């Protein structure tokens, strides 16, 4: 069944939206129908139709403003799947250079022009998040990196962000929908809230082991009430071989998680016979901090704001051919750009 998209300015004027009756994010149907597009694409559609040029075949190319790692092509494919156009794209997870063509569309402009705003936004944001995740993974080496960034962005885009992080190289995501979209199960331990309410870290650790599904790695926060090394030893003594990891999330008010703290906790666990217990670190991590903490003995990392707050990588769409004739705006080279790495996706 074909999707109805906005046809003209009259339809835009007639639409009524009340901020009192809904969340402010667009749902899938609103995006597919064109309600998140810039108004000038609706004006363009109306003008071209009145001039009987809407069916003109064109070739459009999308290029990046700066280098990065591509993500978002799978979602763009889903957006354009019923538009009746042919699409080529750089595969997700590939590095691209500044000005390199990452996507190309062949078809009648009227079939895809309404989606320019959306597809550029998808590629720009997803690639920014994926690039940040790859930087973290490169700093971590063979250690795990899990995206914990959902709380830093609007819930409407949290799944997009965490899926992009996985596409960029993160080993997992805590956002349920984001992980599912990446073909994974969500990962994560428990927040400080359960420890604060229960009143004792060891009691929570025992409850986690008892009540969580079999096979769930037991990972316990150890920075809520006591010294991190002391709490780590208490939890390890209580759970023994059932304890998979302790998590260090020391707040900035106490200096955050430092390499010295990781070294101390690692040494004290080893000395007490708990060498199997791994150390997961979270809280304000950057690639630079990840490298230092990995060297100190951290085994895995939960990264939030560095990924979620990554700037989008500007994407631009240019018409490069109209009815078989090479064209370009001033400053750009007319005609289809050589881009041998593109693969057909539609």
Steps between C-alpha positions, in 0.01 A plus 500: 500500500646834395560769760319831469744790516424871528377619162480880528498805725126477545544167675765650727272791591210267573694284746425566867734390778436556869803496734266400783406164353825330406871456547690741281695239304390392156376145462593276208196590296559873540859459381398285203222744406743791500392695808860542620621642170598862445208692352697603193493143369120512499518830311744340254263209443210734429697719259641205304158341472344822372781526244447133407861420596439282805576177314836627372764227558795619706807369675561632850812448708556537874847590625647560845638825634780334696650152542320240707351153524177441313179387669133544416488347152277215617247751629521709182431182303187443710394860445534480121390140449165600348616811319573320175861618474836327461746560785872434542681554831826447680458204739437576867816488708724634222720804543441785257698810411385860498301572180481129415168384353333265749159460330360535149136498386369450144134577433232760447560790736137505611540149641777581748547877531253517788737277700819703463476652848434166666764294323769763553412515869508122530845476344642805678397404853559126465845551351597741778401248766663209318824692459514578872433137587780384271744740666408349837537146372838576349615640834371191683667250270373149572304617807122539482328832443127530574294807410323650803392821326122474482443722802680790334274534196131525420335156530384520141858487375658290778451172308644658184803621692573169673451300181742736326751447781488124439537559125807706587660224702350505850460148637156563646233748602289547810196655326256215444371607158841617382656163577211312338534709183869407491412132524615467860357467846538805730776485760543673834505447873288696752501870598598653831128539576450134591802510734388825663151362557620162625768653717780250440704411192559140602128440550434632149779281361346189656154598374639556151647150499176352633239679292660582165475243216753216506806589296470873566849624595491632856644853482474713813558871566745549787516879543167575673571491873858394571852523368503333159774250582338406832158457339647296213655259749176470698302415188765259372512320834122465503462371143834332433514343156151625415618861482588596143594866539493798729409837354678822589291813441651735758345847461697807408443637851735225619743538213343250263657171403876543474773265377634488857162383632477230233851378584420484870173313455666258256789434737277447805270261312798302373662483843176369651471224241239664280703532183199384296300811590510755222482879531239695304549877497243767415449872553617779268724278290685623192740311273792657685370388840412157367858445385640599840248291694556198277871524566424515873301174486139580405336222301196674348346843464152651507505815287216750502540868427806473276296299250158657551644853490707447187439772239318401186710476184349745254360332190407682178289383207574633151318439174777396260303394195162608357342300217839354417674841490786573746420795728627660819468817701790748480809371675414134439600279208210396274424135442511178697798476734728198487417296809606138444435392859124558478283187502142477381252470789171566314 
